[in-house]
Amino acid sequence: MIRASKVHGIGTAQAREWVFVKRILDERKTVFLAREGRDINHTTAAANTAALIEQVARIPGRRILNSADPDAPSALEICRTVAQHFGSQWQEILLADDVDPELGAHPWTAVHPVVLETSASLALGYRPVGNYAETIGAELDWLIANPAERPDDDDPFFTGLFDYASENRHLV
């Protein structure tokens, strides 16, 4: 069994990075991040999981393995990676813990860091294709090039993550 966390890649069912890509498309000049963007919820490139599956196929056996990127970026690092990919800049508003958690909410929220242990995968000879920044670009380009594949405005996964009216009130 292979367990992955927060999968990203072309065609992903929940393109979490959409929270930042949409802001770029909407020409937002600010990005709000709850908990100062410190949240860590391990990401997994589909390409890294594919590489792990290839390695496991070479060495059959019964095991449970975690699949994750070799790094575990924070929400702030993810935000910056997406902006850098598109050459975008915005003011980062890093909200303290006592601010309404709905303001600046994002898909990587985790009160305690979620970091997968991958030493068993590495011990089998698995080598990741790349880290988060090296592997996320394909998904980001896919989101831009394929408007029909983007999450719908009423997608329940993203409910509340684009409350621009609340953000604007906070800026006043």
N, C-alpha and C positions, 0 to 999 in steps of 0.2 A: 504494500500500500504506500502511495506517495501522497503526502499532505502539503498543500501549498497555501500561502496566505496572500491576500490582496493581489490577485493575479493581474498583470498588465501585458498588453500586446495587441497586435492587429486583431480586430474582431472580438475583443473581450466583451463579455455580456454587461459588465459594469465598469465603464471607463471612468474611474474615479477622478482622473486628471481633468475631466470635463469641467470641474468646478473652477479651474484656472483657465483652461482654453476658452470657455464661454466668456469669462471676464475680459480676456484679450479681444475676442471678437466683438464684445459689447463696448470696447474702448473704455473700460473702467480704469480710473487713474489711481485707485486704492485697492488694497486687498486686506481684509480683516482676517486675523487668525486667533481663534480662542486659545487660551492657555499658552499665549506667547509663541504658538507654533511648535512647542516642545514635544508634542505627541509623537510617539514612534509606534507604528503598527506595520510590521515587516512586509515588504513588497516582494513579489515574485514575478520575474519576467517569464512569460510562456516559453521563450527560447531557453531559459535556464532549466525549466522543468523538462523540456524536450531532451536536453542534453543529459539530464539525470536518467530519464527513461531509457535512452540509448545505452548508457553505461550499465544500468540494472539489467537490461536485456542480455548483455554480454556475460553477466554473472548471476544466473537465476538463483533464486532462493526466497525463503519466507522472511520478510522484514517489513518494518514500518519506517519510512524515511520522510524527513521534512525537506521540502523544496523551497528555497528562498534566495533572494539576491544576496551576494556576498557582503553587501552593506545593508544597513537598516536606517534609511534617511528619516529625519524628522519631517513633520508637515511643512515647516519653514524651508527645509532643504528641498523638498519636492516642489514647493511653490516657486522657489528661485530657479530650479532646474527647468521647469516649464517655461518660465518667463525668459530665461536665457536662450532656450531652444528657438524661441520666436523673435529674439532680439527686442523683447518688450521690457519696459520699466514701469514700475508703479510704486506708490508709497506703501510700505508695509506697516500696518497698524496691528501691533502685537498686543493683544488684550490680556490684562491680568486675570488671574483666576476668579476674582470676585465680580467680574463683569458678566452680564447675562450670557450664558454659554451658547445660546442660540445665535448670538451675534458672533460671526467668525467661525461657525461650525464647519467641519470638513469631514470627508470620509475616512480619515486616519485617526479620529478621536480615540484615545486610549488613556484612561487615567493613569494606568501603570504601563510602562513600555511592553510591547509584545514583540519579542525577538525569538525567532525560531532557532533551535539548536540543529546545526547541519553537519556536525562532525562525522556522523555515521555515513552520510552521503559522500563526504570527502574521503573517508577511509576506503571506500570502494573504488576510488580513482576518478570520481566525478570531478570535473572542472567546469565552473560556471562560464557561460559565454561572455558575460560582462556584468558590471554593477548597474545600479538603477539608472544613473545618468547615461551610461553607454547603451542601454537597451530600451529606454522609454521613447526615444525619438521616432521610431517606426509607428507606434500607436498615436503619437501626437500628430504626425503627418497624415495618418489615416483619418483621424477625426476631422482635420481641415479639408482633406480631399474628398470626403464622402459625407456630405450633409445628411443624406438619408439614413446613415448609420449612427448619427448622434443621438444621445438620449432625448426623448420628447420633453417638452416644457412641463408636462404633468407627470413625469416619471417619479413615482413615490420615493425612489432611492435618493433623489436630489431635492425633495420637498424641504423648503426652508433654507436651502444653501445659497439662494440667489435673492435674498431679501434686500434689494438695493434701497428701498424706501427707508428701512431701519438703519442701514449704513449711512445714508445721507443725513438722517436725523442726528445720528451720533457725531457726524462731522461738523454740525452747526455749533 
